[in-house]
């Protein structure tokens, strides 16, 4: 937590150009039964992860997570469970255009209807609803598995804020 607080004190904390790290927001999307989650197969990282992305100057990280969830999955009828769901600091490997850096990721829990069609964006190879019991077959990422385990522990209420948009 001290590293997170130190970053928040920097005026460029919400800018992707701030290295060695910056704030990102992501969405752990589950169905209403909380038995499935939506993961994206990230094109640049080539791994299955929850939808999310850069704040790009936006300090409302919930709005960032919601924007990224909609852009990366096509889901429009999302309900948020109030409060932070998870916070994670992870390393993003170097690429030709940018060096290795850290993402200080603030994650929110959303619920969605599995009947709503999902869409694969240009940022992903695939997007799928995945049964939580099968998650290990898609991801070995400790933070992804931690979010599954938090959900299974039932530490989050069903009170939601509705972020539905028309079609």
C-alpha positions in Angstrom: 0.0 0.0 0.0 2.8 2.5 0.7 4.0 2.3 -3.0 0.4 3.0 -4.1 0.1 6.0 -1.9 3.5 7.3 -3.1 2.4 7.0 -6.7 -0.9 8.8 -6.0 1.0 11.8 -4.7 2.6 12.3 -8.1 0.8 14.7 -10.5 1.2 12.3 -13.4 0.0 9.2 -11.6 -2.9 8.8 -14.0 -0.9 9.2 -17.2 0.4 6.2 -19.1 3.6 8.1 -19.9 4.5 8.2 -16.2 7.3 5.7 -15.7 8.2 3.6 -13.8 4.4 3.1 -13.3 0.9 4.5 -13.5 -2.7 3.9 -12.3 -4.9 1.6 -14.4 -8.5 0.4 -13.8 -10.1 -3.0 -14.5 -13.3 -4.9 -14.2 -13.9 -8.3 -12.8 -17.2 -9.1 -14.6 -19.3 -12.0 -13.3 -22.7 -13.3 -14.1 -25.5 -12.8 -11.6 -25.0 -16.3 -10.2 -21.3 -15.5 -9.8 -20.3 -18.7 -11.4 -18.7 -17.3 -14.6 -16.4 -14.4 -15.4 -15.5 -12.6 -18.6 -11.8 -12.7 -19.6 -10.1 -11.2 -22.6 -7.2 -12.8 -24.4 -5.0 -9.7 -24.5 -3.3 -9.3 -27.9 -0.1 -7.5 -26.7 0.5 -9.7 -23.6 -0.9 -12.9 -25.1 -2.6 -13.9 -21.8 -6.1 -14.2 -20.4 -7.0 -11.3 -18.1 -9.9 -9.3 -16.9 -10.8 -6.2 -19.1 -9.0 -3.0 -18.1 -6.7 -0.3 -19.2 -5.0 3.0 -18.7 -6.6 6.0 -17.0 -5.1 8.4 -19.5 -5.5 11.3 -17.1 -8.9 10.3 -15.7 -8.8 10.2 -11.9 -12.2 8.5 -11.6 -10.9 4.9 -11.8 -14.3 3.4 -11.7 -15.2 5.3 -14.8 -12.0 3.9 -16.4 -12.9 0.4 -15.5 -16.4 0.8 -16.8 -15.1 2.3 -20.1 -12.6 -0.5 -20.6 -15.1 -3.2 -19.8 -17.5 -1.8 -22.4 -14.8 -1.3 -25.0 -13.2 -4.7 -24.6 -16.3 -6.9 -24.2 -19.1 -5.0 -25.9 -21.2 -5.5 -22.7 -23.4 -2.5 -22.0 -25.6 -3.6 -19.1 -23.1 -3.7 -16.3 -23.9 -3.3 -12.6 -21.1 -2.4 -10.2 -20.8 -3.8 -6.6 -19.8 -0.7 -4.6 -16.2 -0.3 -3.4 -12.9 -1.6 -4.6 -12.8 -5.3 -5.3 -9.0 -5.8 -5.6 -5.8 -3.7 -5.9 -2.8 -5.1 -7.7 0.7 -3.9 -8.7 2.1 -5.9 -11.5 5.0 -5.6 -14.0 4.3 -5.0 -17.7 7.2 -6.3 -19.9 9.2 -4.0 -22.1 8.1 -3.6 -25.7 9.8 -1.7 -28.5 7.7 1.4 -27.9 7.9 1.5 -24.1 10.2 0.1 -21.4 9.2 -2.3 -18.6 6.9 -0.5 -16.1 4.3 -1.2 -13.4 0.6 -1.0 -13.5 -1.1 0.0 -10.2 -4.4 -1.6 -11.0 -7.6 -0.7 -9.1 -10.2 -3.4 -9.8 -14.0 -3.2 -9.5 -16.6 -6.0 -9.4 -19.3 -5.9 -12.0 -22.3 -8.1 -12.8 -23.6 -8.7 -16.3 -26.1 -10.9 -18.1 -24.5 -13.8 -19.9 -27.3 -13.6 -22.5 -25.9 -10.2 -23.7 -23.6 -10.7 -26.7 -19.9 -10.1 -26.2 -17.7 -8.6 -28.8 -14.0 -9.1 -29.4 -12.2 -5.7 -29.8 -9.0 -5.0 -31.7 -7.1 -5.2 -28.4 -7.9 -8.9 -27.9 -7.6 -12.2 -29.7 -10.7 -13.5 -27.9 -13.3 -12.7 -25.2 -15.2 -15.4 -23.3 -17.4 -16.2 -20.4 -15.4 -18.7 -18.4 -16.7 -20.9 -15.6 -14.9 -20.0 -12.4 -14.3 -23.7 -11.8 -12.4 -23.9 -15.1 -10.4 -20.7 -14.7 -7.1 -22.5 -14.0 -7.3 -23.8 -17.6 -7.1 -20.2 -18.9 -4.9 -18.4 -16.5 -2.2 -19.1 -14.0 -1.9 -15.4 -13.1 -2.0 -15.2 -9.3 -4.0 -12.0 -9.3 -6.7 -13.4 -11.6 -7.0 -16.5 -9.4 -7.0 -14.3 -6.2 -10.1 -12.5 -7.6 -11.8 -15.8 -8.2 -11.0 -16.8 -4.6 -12.2 -13.5 -3.2 -15.5 -14.0 -4.9 -15.8 -17.6 -3.7 -15.2 -16.3 -0.1 -18.4 -14.2 -0.5 -17.0 -11.0 0.9 -19.0 -8.8 -1.5 -22.6 -7.9 -1.2 -25.1 -8.0 -4.0 -25.9 -4.3 -3.7 -25.2 -2.8 -7.1 -25.1 0.4 -9.0 -26.6 0.0 -12.5 -24.6 1.3 -15.4 -26.9 0.1 -18.2 -26.9 1.8 -21.5 -29.3 1.4 -24.4 -28.2 -0.9 -27.1 
